[in-house]
Amino acid sequence: MPFIDLAGLDDATFKPVNGDGGHIRVIGLTQCKHCHHAIAVLRKRGVEFSFAYLDAMPAPVRGKLLRALKAHVSPAALLFPVLLTDDGTFVAGYDADVWAEAGVDTGGEVYADA
C-alpha cells in the first residue's frame, strides 16, 4: 500500500533503520527532543523504519512537504515527530500508546523531559 499522499513526500530522502525502512516513516526536526526520543525508542525496539529531518531537507522539498503536512491537519495541531505508515496512518506527535495502536512497537516508552 502507498504511504499517505503528501506533496513532497516522494522527493524527501529517508534514512532506513534496522532494515530497508519497512512500512513506517518518521518525519522529525533536528533539534526536537521528542523526535530524537521517538527515533531512539524505535531503534532500541528493533523496529524497521525510515526517518528524515524536515529542517535538513533542501528548501524546495521542505517547503512543499511542510505545506502538505499543514494542509493535512490544522497547522496548530502539527506536532513533531510525524508518524506515517504505508496503510495511510498519520500521527502528529509522539504518543507511545497512539503509535502502538498504529502498529508500531514502542514498548510503551513515554517521553519524560528530565
HUBELMO-V672135 format. One line per field, one symbol per residue. phi: phi as a letter, one per 30 degrees, with the letter a starting at -180 (. if undefined). psi: psi as a letter, one per 40 degrees, with the letter a starting at -180 (. if undefined). A space follows every 10 residues. Layout:
phi->???
psi->???
This chain:
phi->.ddedbejdd ddcccdbhkc jhcbbbcbbd ccdddddedd ddeddiddab bbcedcdeed dedddddddd ddbeedcdcc dccbbdcjdb bcjcbedddd ddjcdciidd dbdc
psi->iiiighhede eihihihfae daehihhaid ehdddddddd ddddeehhii iihdeeiidd dddddddddd ddihddehii ihhhieeehh hhihhddddd deehheeehi hhh.
